[in-house]
Amino acid sequence: MDMDLRKALYERRAVREYADRAVDHQVIDRLIAAAAGPWCIEDCALAAQNLMLAACGEGLGSCWIGFAQAYLNTPAGKALLRLPPACVPVAPLIVGFGKGPVQSVPRNKPDVTWLG
Ligand SMILES: Cc1cc2nc3c(=O)[nH]c(=O)nc-3n(C[C@H](O)[C@H](O)[C@H](O)COP(=O)(O)O)c2cc1C
């Protein structure tokens, strides 16, 4: 996963089309290690970003699928992922080999107020 952090920050993009190719479990373990911790709800967003940057470093695409969150919080969604009933899914992520290059989303110009 040796990728310059700045490169990962600038090059990671939401990937929504994937090749039909499995990711090794060892690689997935590395991604989870980059994100794992005793997270509170808010920290889950940081963990998700760490995992997505780590995926980028592994040459993988990823995307946060907030659309899935409501379903994953239902008993049926939890059963599908074999999650314990008390578990609260916060950051559903997909990871895989992207089908091709992805266009970056235009960014707003930063609005910075210097206080000193
Ligand atoms: C809370 C949250 C929920 C998101 N939900 C979805 C989603 O349901 N479907 C999707 O395609 N992308 C989803 N995204 C990905 C964003 O659309 C994407 O990160 C954004 O377009 C910026 O693009 P970038 O990640 O390439 O910089 C979500 C992102 C966040 C932070």
The ligand as a Gaussian input file, in Angstrom:
#p B3LYP/6-31G(d) Opt

LIG

0 1
 C      -22.372000      10.257000       3.533000
 C      -22.116000       9.902000       2.099000
 C      -23.050000       9.161000       1.410000
 C      -22.827000       8.820000       0.063000
 N      -23.751000       8.060000      -0.602000
 C      -23.553000       7.725000      -1.877000
 C      -24.502000       6.904000      -2.565000
 O      -25.514000       6.468000      -2.002000
 N      -24.266000       6.608000      -3.872000
 C      -23.142000       7.055000      -4.528000
 O      -22.978000       6.739000      -5.699000
 N      -22.212000       7.810000      -3.898000
 C      -22.380000       8.159000      -2.591000
 N      -21.442000       8.903000      -1.930000
 C      -20.210000       9.277000      -2.631000
 C      -20.233000      10.768000      -3.005000
 O      -21.235000      10.984000      -3.955000
 C      -18.840000      11.128000      -3.553000
 O      -17.913000      10.918000      -2.532000
 C      -18.835000      12.568000      -4.023000
 O      -19.487000      12.610000      -5.277000
 C      -17.433000      13.124000      -4.180000
 O      -16.722000      12.380000      -5.131000
 P      -15.265000      11.812000      -4.804000
 O      -15.423000      10.828000      -3.684000
 O      -14.835000      11.192000      -6.094000
 O      -14.401000      12.959000      -4.391000
 C      -21.632000       9.247000      -0.602000
 C      -20.701000       9.999000       0.115000
 C      -20.917000      10.316000       1.442000
 C      -19.860000      11.107000       2.196000

